[in-house]
Each structure stands twice: as C-alpha cells, then as structure tokens.
C-alpha cells in the first residue's frame, strides 16, 4: 500500500530471480530476495520485481527474459549446487550468449574445498560423485567473471556477449550465508560497478506506530498528500504494528521531516519509533539505561517471549531468563502461582498473569517480571474466553501494567502477536519513568 | 535442485502475483504464495512462477503480462485495501479488457462491514475517509465475479473480456486470514472451475533425512536415474534436514516406491520420515505413545526449544515446559546446576548440559529432560569453543544421549539449528526403545 508514486525518478532498477522448487512450493521461505532488496536499496538501486521459479529450465529462461526487458541489473540466487539439475549458471550463460566451458583453475579450487569439507566432517562420500559435482560447479560461461566460492559454489557475473544488449546478470548461490559472503565481491565486479555508478543512493525514513488504525493513518497522509508528491511513502501493517516507510533522495529531507512531524502530531501516543529502532531495540536500550533486568513467566507461548527477548545480540545484559510453565503444575512449582488461584480464576486470567509476573520476578531475582497466559488454540476456549484471549501482566520497581489482548484465531498468530503485545506493554512500562 | 524434469507432463499451470512494496523490500515475508502453491498442488495445478511486485502500476501490468503468456490461471494477492493506491483490482480489469465501475450492492456490503468494524473496536475514525475507502473497494471490473469479503476487501474472478484470449485472473486480498477464507469461493467460481477441470491431481511423496550428505544422496539418485525419468524429484537441504519430494501422477506409484526403497536402502539411519511427518510430529507421537512428558532446560536459545516443542497443537499432552536459564544464576536457582560445575567446566560444556537436562527433568517432574547450552554469538566465544558450539544432553527412563553440535556462525542460525538438532536427538532417544 504505497501512496501513488506519481513522479518517482526511474533510477537504477534491479530484478531478482529466486530459483528452487522448495521456495516455489513454499517448503522453504526465501531469505535472499529480501536481503538483496535491502542491500540494493542502500546502494540506491530499486528492486522492480522478484520472480520465483522452480527448477524447470523454461521457467528460468522466461524469468530472465522478463526481467531483462526493464531492469538495469538482474541477480539470480540458487541452483549452483553440485548436482546436474542445478542449471542456473549454464542457462544464464546461454541467455547472455556465452556458452559454458570447464574452468580448470576453478575446478582445482572447488575440488580442494570439497576435499577439505569431507575430511573435516569425517564423511564417507563417494569420490566419483564428488568429482562429478566439482566438475559441474566449475563450468563457467565464456567471458564471465568468477566470484570465489564462500561455500563450495562459485558465483558469476555474466555480462551480455559482445554485440548483445541487456543488463549484466549476477549469479549467486542459494544458501544465505554463502550469498551474503559473496555479495561484496559481486558489488565490486566491474560490470556491476558500472551499473551502480549510475545510481544515486536513496535515504529511508521509518515511522513505527502501535495501536493506530490504518484508515486513520491513511486520512492523515491524504491530508498532506500535496506535500508528498514525488515521495515514495509506503504503509504496512505487520503483526499489529503499522509502518510508514519513505524512500527519498537527500534533497527531499525537508518534506520527509514535514511528514514525520505531521504523523507525530496526529498520533502522539501511537508513534513509538522514528529512528529505525524496533520495539526490541527500544526496550533493550531502556533496560540497559536503567540497569534493570527482566524475567518472564509465560504459558501458551511456550518460551517464545523469552526467545524474542534474547534474539537480540547483547540481551544477556538485561534478560535473566524465562520460565515457560506450560503445565499448570509448573506454574506452581517453579513460579509459586497458588493452585487455588488457578482453580478459582482459570489458568488464563488476569490474576494468574499477575502471579506469573510476580513469580518470574522473584524466581529470577529480576527487576521486571512479565506474565503471559492465554489460549493459543485450537482447543481450550470457553464461552467467555475465546481462542486468542491473552492476559498480560508486568511488574517493575516503577509500578504495574496489565492488559487483555485478543488476537486472531490462529495458533501461530496468537503466539507471535501476544509476544509483540507483551513487548509493547514493557516499552510503555519503561517509558512511564521510574 | 530438481532432478532434470525430462518429460514432465505440461498439465495445468498457475502463476501467482504477490503485490506489496513491503514484501518486495523484505519488510514482510510473503505467506500467501507458498500457501496458494500448496492448495493448487492438491488440485493438481502446478505453480509455474511467482512474481513479487511493489505498488507501481507498470510492474503489476508487466507481471500480469508475463504470467498470462504461459499459465492457465493467474492469481493475484494484495492491493485491495481501502486506499486509492491499492490498484490491483482496477489494473487486472484493464489488462483483461474490463473497465471498472461502482457495484452498488457491494458498496452497501462494504460500508456495513466497515461500520460494524469501527463500532466493535470503538474506533474514532473519519467518516469521509471511511466512505472513500468503501467506495474504492466496491469498484468492480465489468463482468467480473465478486467474491464476498472475508475482511473488508471483496475478491474477484476476472475472465478475459469477450473475444479476448488468456487465462482468468483471480484477485485475492493480502491478509492471509482473508485470502484463506476466500479461497473456497474462488475455487468454486465457474471460470476457475473450468480451468481446474482439466487438471489431474498429482500425488506427492516426501522422504526426510538427517545427517546425510547431499552429495551422497545425489549419487544415489543418479544411480537410479533411468528409473526416474518423467518423475519430478526435488531435493532440498533445510536447517540441516535433507528433503526429497516427488510429485507424480497416480500411475507412477510403483516407480516412486522404488525410489523410496532405494533411498531407505542406501541411508537406513539417515531417513527419518517417509510419510510426511516432521521430526516435531514424530517426537510428539512417540511421547504420546509412551505416555512420557518432557521438560527443557535451555540457555542460549532463550526459550526457542520450548517454543518449538509447543508450536504443535496438542503439545500440552507431553510438554510440561521449559526453563530458559539465560543467566547462570538461574541455572542454579531454578534447575539446580551447581555453581562449581559452571565454574569448573564453563556454562557451555557437556557437564552443564547434562545438569540442565537432569535439572529440567526434576523441576518439571518430567519423564524426559533436555539440556541445551551453547554460544549463539556474536560474543562469548573462546579458543576451543567458537561461536556455534552447542552442547545437547537428554535423559529419559530408557537412558541418556549427549551430543556436541557446531552450527554456522550466525546468531539466529545457531539458535534455530541447535533446536532442530535437539529435536533429532530426542527422536533418536525415543527410537531407542525404552
């Protein structure tokens, strides 16, 4: 949902081809497309379209042709494995008019890497199979630039053959660690550099809101739309948070500032971040600033709140831990929740959430205790407590907060959304001074 | 990585357009493409390509044109919101030769839904903004079939205008809950039905392996490749697990059976599932069959192992809970790990992993205890314990298991991979009888 990009400068555009039947069929979520889009954005390159294809040659050819037509750079990910069916390198070469041949030096390199891998892992691998794989991975389109392997697969930069037009194609491996490791070399390749030199880096401004309705935000944006002409402003609702992201050339900084001030003016309590920091960052920084620690007592989320709080590097400075008391007995034995309280109010109740928060604070010796109990479903609902009912309670030296949230009726959604809600309650608690 | 699909029957193919700058830029992961691919597969429809576009009209037009060329059905997701910049419906109508006009009945429907929503949530929304949004959502390409809203946005089935050729386009909303709720109506629409009638449902066979090298599996597949001609066999390495997925018409069942027996014969300990059940399913079922419960003591994963074990509906039958003892003090106070043990061997050590497992078993009164401690990074590494070193220990009535795993040097990867490794150790422990 983007405000109509009326006069966005065309700029430099890249298209991305993600290969792999496992991605196409949804067995694996693609992590490369988004990562590349973000890296390209920093370089001032817009991603126009991403095409996901399986491992059928015809589809890969069609995708390359589709993106070549109106992009300045094409990047492919995946399909560089040792098996004969990983066809990306050869097909890109064919499309660019550069047939593939064995690169003897690269063959030696790949063989050495594979030999080391097999030795290090103590694997009992068939030498003939390994050699066939290495040979395949060393087939290079004539005149292409080889990007040194990070895993076993080399990458490629394949410009169109002499006398042909069209963008260069960068061929990167599928495993995210390999792709990311190879990216600096891809960016530095002369054929890529030549495209990037035409790009003017764009800045990005992000406003994050919590508890604001998308329609109300849209009304605000409409009110100032005359001032936003030419800016690419996109709004997006994600896990209950509303994001306003603006991409702009440096000259438009003044208008972006107006946008920021207007949104802040209309939603003073809704806006929680204007500097790119997430709610995770904000609570981490606030806890560090106060020298406070946090302990969690959670139930239906089974450890997800603890996992989220510790996902951030450096979180050991303020997270002591979490007890996921999935069974009621554990609520009592580990967090001291009285069985009578559970009996009287039910495990999903304000009272039990508070007892979990107090119990976690005590058990971990933490400054802040968080209690979370809810009905993730599909079972467990009652007449007055439908699936998605979650009780949150927080206790800190500065006071208490509690809140009942109702989130969509899907087990995974209930769990992730209630964790996000807990983080925002913690943010609000920390913002209340103390 | 698919074995070359030499003679795959063309069959019925669908293309998917995912719209949204937030997806293109990676701020939001698309959940609709994979879900649709799976639903279509069940109906015997192959997904050829998925194209992700932002909210630029030209890119949407290009994506529709690209997929129309060699697909029998095109499905779009997203871009149906109330804001003027959500352009999918209008553009699909234009591409199919069907200009949009206001559908008065639909306008009433949408207004009523929006009014109820505002009332229920107690929102203070601008009536004019809401009405503009409802009116926009009620614009329908002439002759298109309207799919009743699940949220506020109606869906559409838009066949090409009279005298034009090309596939029908199904227009679905972006929020996954709305898309999924609308899918049955889309499938039942006559224009879609006509396409689906030509499809012959494909079966899918999945073999899952753990601890097997991809190159070795490739060698096995090469050995029997003459028997696999015409089958679409794809292999994929995911989080340390290796997947072999075969899609086939019912007549090929015998050859798929041969494939399954061959892989099982070559990798008798590697193969852990041939019936589609995941490692999560296997351990859940095994724990239920034995009537055993499990308790977890984890450290660097911060609750992720507990969260994974409880992600499955019905897991309360066998998971009692998890203590994420992120701080060493919590390892002692909640799980009884002696401070001297941590002092002597370090928090990341076989000894502490065993003490966590024993402590969790005791603290939760569980049959099985799992201990997990490791270095997720970026800090915390020592000379002999690099980032990615994880110690796993399990204790059960039938015995003990322990294992040191080394996973890639990325905080998130270390955490998720070590959780998967813990699940496999639990699977092996449960498979050992007892």
Interface residues (C-beta under 8 A of the other chain):
Chain A: X1 X2 X3 X4 X5 X8 X20 X21 X22 X24 X25 X26 X27 X28 X29 X33 X34 X35 X37 X38 X41 X47 X48 X49 X50 X51 X52 X53 X54 X55 X56 X59 X62 X63 X66 X69 X70 X79 X81 X82 X83 X84 X85 X86 X87 X114 X121 X123 X125 X126 X128 X129 X130 X132 X133 X177 X213 X214 X215 X216 X218 X219 X222 X232 X234 X235 X236 X238 X243 X245 X293 X295 X296 X298 X300 X301 X302 X303 X304 X305 X306 X307 X309 X310 X311 X313 X314 X315 X316 X319 X320 X321 X322 X323 X324 X325 X326 X327 X329 X330 X333 X334 X363 X364 X365 X377 X378 X379 X408 X410 X411 X412 X413 X415
Chain B: X1 X2 X3 X4 X5 X8 X20 X21 X22 X24 X25 X26 X27 X28 X29 X33 X34 X35 X37 X38 X41 X47 X48 X49 X50 X51 X52 X53 X54 X55 X56 X58 X59 X62 X63 X66 X69 X70 X79 X81 X82 X83 X84 X85 X86 X121 X123 X124 X125 X126 X129 X130 X133 X177 X213 X214 X215 X216 X218 X219 X221 X222 X232 X234 X235 X236 X238 X243 X245 X293 X295 X296 X298 X300 X301 X302 X303 X304 X305 X306 X307 X309 X310 X311 X313 X314 X315 X316 X319 X320 X321 X322 X323 X324 X325 X326 X327 X329 X330 X333 X334 X363 X364 X365 X377 X378 X379 X408 X410 X411 X412 X413 X415
